[in-house]
Amino acid sequence: MIYCRLLIVLTLLLPVQLRSQLSTNPVFKVIPLGVKGGIDESNLSAYLLAPFGSEEYICLDAGTLHYGIQKAISNGLLKTDTHSFLRKNIKAYFISHPHLDHVAGLIINSPDDSSKNIYGLNSCLEVLKDKYFSWKSWANFGDAGEQPALKKYHYFPLFPSVETQIEQTPLTVKAFPLSHVNPNKSTAFLIGLKGQYILYLGDTGDDETEKSDDLKELWKGISSLIKAKKLKAIFIEVSYTNEQPVKQLFGHLTPALLIKELNVLQQLTGPGSLKGLPVVITHMKLFEKKEIENLRVQLNKSNEPGVKFIFAEQAKKLVF
């Protein structure tokens, strides 16, 4: 009896955020190394993901690595040095598409990195082989392409909607193609662990603008997980505010377009099914405080599905 009372008191003394994490039995942790899409080379798309309680991560996109790891260490999120973490704790890279703001960190840090897999759709891996890890532009650290190949990285092609075990981790991945200025492709990665999932989308436009059904097919692919409450969070881009002209979206989303797509998802999963679902906003191409606040207001004002919007911040841990 005394033990139970002591446990209750200790629980009440914990910070609210930590209490909520303990009560929901967290499965995943995510450390954003970079969250922007744009001109700040120190803060470009890259997200560390690990099982909760583990220090062995995969990296979803790799726009910023070294600076992001340094900042995470300075914030007390990582307990080692930058060099050791890069080499020992990142087990694999998942590249959604080969634009520089998603691969620059991988390329620049490759001389100091250790051997590991690079996962992606074959169309993405071909660009890495032909354009980046080529002796014409950089050393070829891959295991294919222009010779001699240094074979530090192994290209691991993913096939759409096929679940694959991620080597050296307990995680699985399933890839879904996205349209990013049709016919160019990006990728959504559905990461699984013990029947629970996180969905990470690379850059994507909405289906109507892109003249595509890629997002609708993705929503169909995850709808059963939402119904069963097995999807812990969605990471998805919103690059611009609603004021951005459609002809200048270049394969990206606005608050209005994201809400429209979430409504399509809700049609598949049922009324109220998205209420409280964490939706993490990534890849903002906004740097002025007023613009960022305007985007936040636009999202929350039109949040008909009732999702929980979270704005990713560099070196600020998220737990799901």
BELHUMO-V840995 format. One record per pair of residues at least 12 apart in sequence whose C-alpha atoms are under 7 Angstrom apart, sorted by the first residue. I is the first residue (numbers start at 1). J is the second residue. If there is no record, write none. Layout:
I:J
I:J
This chain:
26:52
26:319
26:320
27:51
27:52
27:320
28:49
28:50
28:51
28:52
28:319
28:320
29:49
29:50
29:51
29:52
29:318
29:319
29:320
30:47
30:48
30:49
30:50
30:317
30:318
30:319
31:47
31:48
31:49
31:315
31:316
31:317
31:318
32:46
32:47
32:48
32:312
32:313
32:314
32:315
32:316
33:46
33:47
33:48
33:64
33:65
33:68
33:69
33:314
33:315
34:46
34:47
34:64
34:68
34:314
35:282
35:283
35:312
35:313
35:314
36:282
36:283
36:284
36:285
37:101
37:283
37:284
37:285
38:285
41:64
42:64
42:67
43:64
44:63
44:64
44:101
44:102
45:61
45:62
45:63
45:64
45:101
45:102
45:283
46:59
46:60
46:61
46:62
46:63
46:64
47:59
47:60
47:61
48:60
55:89
56:89
56:90
56:91
57:89
57:90
57:91
58:90
58:91
58:92
58:93
59:90
59:92
59:93
59:94
60:93
60:94
60:95
61:93
61:94
61:95
61:96
61:102
61:103
62:102
62:103
62:104
62:105
62:106
63:100
63:101
63:102
63:103
63:104
63:105
63:106
64:104
64:105
65:105
66:82
68:315
69:82
70:82
71:315
72:315
75:315
86:113
87:113
87:114
91:116
91:168
92:116
92:117
92:118
93:117
93:118
93:119
94:118
94:119
94:120
95:119
95:120
96:120
96:186
96:187
96:188
96:202
97:124
97:185
97:186
97:187
98:124
98:127
98:128
114:152
115:152
115:153
116:152
116:153
116:154
117:153
117:154
117:155
117:156
118:153
118:154
118:155
118:156
119:155
119:156
119:157
119:158
120:156
120:157
120:158
121:157
121:158
121:159
122:157
122:158
125:155
129:144
129:145
130:145
134:146
141:153
142:154
158:175
159:175
160:175
160:176
160:177
161:174
161:175
161:176
162:174
162:175
170:193
171:191
171:192
171:193
172:191
172:192
172:193
173:189
173:190
173:191
173:192
174:189
174:190
174:191
175:187
175:188
175:189
175:190
176:188
176:189
176:218
177:214
178:204
178:214
178:215
179:204
179:205
179:210
179:212
179:214
180:203
180:204
180:205
180:251
181:210
181:250
181:251
182:210
186:202
186:203
186:204
187:201
187:202
188:200
188:201
188:202
189:201
195:230
196:230
196:231
196:232
197:230
197:231
197:232
198:231
198:232
198:233
198:234
199:233
199:234
199:235
200:234
200:235
200:236
201:235
201:236
203:237
203:252
204:251
204:252
204:253
205:251
205:252
205:253
206:253
206:257
219:265
223:268
223:269
226:269
227:269
227:273
232:320
233:277
233:278
233:279
234:278
234:279
234:280
235:279
235:280
235:281
235:282
236:280
236:281
236:282
237:253
237:281
237:282
237:283
237:284
238:252
238:253
238:254
238:255
238:281
238:282
238:283
238:284
239:252
239:253
239:254
239:283
239:284
239:285
240:253
240:254
240:284
240:285
240:286
241:254
241:255
241:295
242:254
242:255
242:256
255:295
255:298
255:299
259:303
263:305
272:305
274:305
274:306
274:307
275:305
275:306
275:307
276:306
276:307
276:308
277:307
277:308
278:307
278:308
278:309
278:310
279:307
279:308
279:309
279:310
280:309
280:310
280:311
280:312
281:309
281:310
281:311
281:312
282:311
282:312
